Amino acid sequence: MSTNNLKSTSHDWRAEFKRLEGAFAPSTIKSYLTDVDRFVAWCEDHGWEALPAEVETVCAFLEDQAVFLCPASVRRRLYAIRKVHRLLRLPDPTWDEEITITLRRVRRAKLNRPRQAKGMTRDYLLRCLEVQPDNPWGLRNRAMISLGYDLLTVSDASTPHGRGPLLSQ
């Protein structure tokens, strides 16, 4: 597809996103527009047809995006590509097994293990107490933090009888 033809297609897909107003949050529509814009620009830069896209094109795009985006953002870009194909009633390449494999590869490449929270040391306790305001809430916070440090385990201090945070701001 020539660049001129691609730009007219780009204009058409933008108009189709108007149909989503009221059905999706404005922020979702904005994200989809941005993601499809990036996909179309990426395809232009690489000389590939964006709409309708081939499975190989989408896979290459997702792998390229995974270099600097987190897996959740890459997945959102895939959903935007899926949505534009469905809005334009084009064959949807995003359900192909190769796409699933690519997404799994992206996720496994950036495994983020949760980091263990640091324990409450005496130094942390003193710093927490120092920053509390000099008002009734600050007095309450200082008392609860001190008691929590001296008497309770972390799980005991986090929720009173399972009804939400004991310490809130």
Buried (B, 14 or more C-beta within 10 A) or exposed (E): BEEEEBEEBBEEBBEBBEEBEEEBEEEBBEBBBEBBBBBBEBBBEEEBBBBBBBBEBBBBBBBEBBEEBEBEBBBBBBBBBBBBBEBBEBEBBBEBEEBEEBBEEBBEEEEEEEEEEEEBEEEEBEEBBEEBEEEEEEEEBBEBBEEBBEEEEEEEBBEEEEEEEBEEE
